[in-house]
Structures are given as structure tokens and as C-alpha cells.
């Protein structure tokens, strides 16, 4: 048996030497380097004649790092000029208004009430109908919470029918949530983008899909939201979702979130629409309302648009 194995190994070695000689004759430009590689290969590796010789460069080079999405670069001055809160030190009334709003949401997410809610740090921002300011509210909440010393925020554009987060923030379109749910990308980290605000990350909506309702209701989405809710104890996740009336996706997303912020526009949103919206939400959620474009009056009689938050009375 031993002699048989030795003979087989000798034949295998002879075959390798023959293959190497043929390659050297076909590619003389490799010269001495090729001969060195052959010698190293013989001393460190046993290969069958059907297997390609190992690439020494691949053996020496370290593995490439895991995928890291390129960051979004927000133009903070431009956002402030367009009416968003300022994160560059400017004193603005809207900053104070969103501080008051976020305080109540953070208290719900991490205070005593959090023990009575499912995923209290998952907040869906929605409205009764389109164009009532939900995306503006979602992005400002994200910017304001990112200014907290001990909190991080993930902003997810879940309005997969009419995504508007990237446009509102002046950012270019990229792959997002739907690419992950459809399997076009393997890991959610591939569509989770850091920003030039250290504590803010963004997941865009991505491409449109005719089965978006089914995708959002899938087990994969459920597991993803659970990971968002539980992986980081200091994280708040804000979902910008479609309007509640006439859109199935919002009712599905309401089952994942512990809090809902319903944006209403003063003087425009109808009371019946607000009632219909609340009926489509999970009754176990903490539900609050942000009144958008509310007219405040200063002591000199002048008025300005502002925002305030009120919670539903049980």
C-alpha cells in the first residue's frame, strides 16, 4: 500500500512539473519569478492536475473589509436656510419647537411608559393625506434627536410609493430598503448610510416594486425592525411612512412601531380624516399629533408658522 501511495505521489509531482514546464514555455515573460513560484507551490501545496495552481498574490493579500456604504453629505447650512432646524449653532424658533416635541418622544421610548409599549424606540411619522408635512417633520425630528449627547437615530424612508426623504435633505438617490427586501443586496448594512452628522444614519426607500405591501409585511421586514429596535439600546428609529388613508403600507408598518406621530396641517386637515387615521393605527401605540404650520402670534402681533405636539387622550 505504501509503495502504491508513493508511486501515485510521484506521478502527481511529475504531472505538476510537466504542467509548470508547459506554462513557462507558453509564457516566457515570467522567467525566474515563475520558476520560483513553481518551487514554492511544490513545497507548500499538493494539488491534483485538474486544480489550478494557487495565486500567491491572493494568499498573501488580506481579505477585503466588509462592505461599508459611502456616507451621505448633508449641506447643513442649506437645510437651515430652507427652514429646517439648525445643527450648526444658529438660534431658531423651530429648534426650540422640535426640542419640545422630541423630549416627549424620547420619554416614551426610554421612560416608564416604554415598558408598556412594543418597540417604543420605533417611531412612525405619518399623516392623514399627502402634502401635510410628514417628511419635513420626520427629517427635523431625526436632525434634532441626532443632537442628543446619548442617543443615536436611524431615519428610514418607508414611503416606498412616493419616497421623499432624500429629496427633502438634498441628497442623491441610492439603493435602499426595497433592494434589501427583494434580495438585490444581501445585508441591510449595504443600504444603511452614515452621514456627516455623527449620530445620524439613513436608509433610503430604494426602488419601487409592485409587491411593496407584501415586502413590508414579510418576515424579513419583521426581523429587520426587531433588529433595529433591540440591537442598540441608545437608538431611536424614525420611519417616514405613507399617509394613512387609502394606503395599505402604513397600516402594516403601524404593527411594527411603538409610537406614531400623526402630522396635521392647521386649517387644512379635516377632523374626520384625523379620526380615520387613528382608527388605522395599532391601539396599543403611543399616538401623538404634530400640528404643522400652526400660526403663533408674537407680542407685537406678527405671526409665524410653528409646530407643537399633543398626545392622544385615552
Buried (B, 14 or more C-beta within 10 A) or exposed (E): EEEEEEEEEEEBEEEBEEBBEEBBEEEEEBEEEBEEBBEEBBEEEEBEEEEEBBEBEEEEEEEEEEEEBEEBEBEBEEBBEEEBBBBEEEEEBBBEBBBEBBEBBBBBBBEEBBEEBBBBBBBBBBBBBBEBBBBBBBBBBBBBBBBBEEBBBBBBBBBBBEBBBBEBBBBEEBBBBBBBBBEEBEEBEBBBBBBEBEBBBBBBBBBEBEEBBEBBBBEBBBEBBEEBBEEBEEBBBBBBBBBBBEBBBBBBBBBBBBBBBBBBBBEBBEEEBBEBBBEBBBEEBBBBBBBBBBEEEEEEEEEEBBBBBEBEEE
